[in-house]
Amino acid sequence: MARSFGAQLHSDGINDQRLHALIAGAGGSVRELGDADVDAVLHLDAITIEDYPGSAATQHTPLDRRAATPGVSRRAFGAFGPEGDLVSMTFVDVDGVEAETHFTVVHRAWRGQGLGIAVKAASVLTLAAEGVTRFRTGGSADNVAILRANDAVGYVRDEEWVTLEQDVR
């Protein structure tokens, strides 16, 4: 059994000052990712692939080069440590005025420093400035870190569900 959630944020509910403070308070530099970051994205994805909580409803498929390359409809934001290593990232699918977070991840050694919150905040600020008005996110209801990150950014949970798996004994 897996418990999942969905949450939303409307652009008129964004607290810009708070989101800027969350980015500034994180332990690394935060920026939008581009083509030059694909190798770093693939590396972080590979070393965190086992870290996604949940099961069937919230599994993360390993990225390939195409999926790791940001574009107009798939934007990515990352946080970098002092040595320049990518230590957190979020990917967001954009369709007109709507955006949905595909995934957010933080390197194990960098957790608890606000980096997941910072990359989500950066994605919301950037995309809202470009005209996105409706943001969606979701994931495993057992992932306390992402629930806290979403709450900090201003998302409001609006749906929950349970995915059952058949016992094949």
Secondary structure as UniProt FT lines:
FT   STRAND          2..10
FT   HELIX           11..13
FT   HELIX           16..24
FT   STRAND          29..32
FT   HELIX           35..37
FT   HELIX           38..48
FT   HELIX           49..51
FT   HELIX           56..58
FT   TURN            65..68
FT   STRAND          74..80
FT   TURN            82..83
FT   STRAND          86..95
FT   TURN            96..97
FT   STRAND          98..106
FT   HELIX           108..110
FT   TURN            111..112
FT   HELIX           115..129
FT   TURN            130..131
FT   STRAND          134..140
FT   TURN            141..142
FT   HELIX           144..153
FT   STRAND          156..163
//
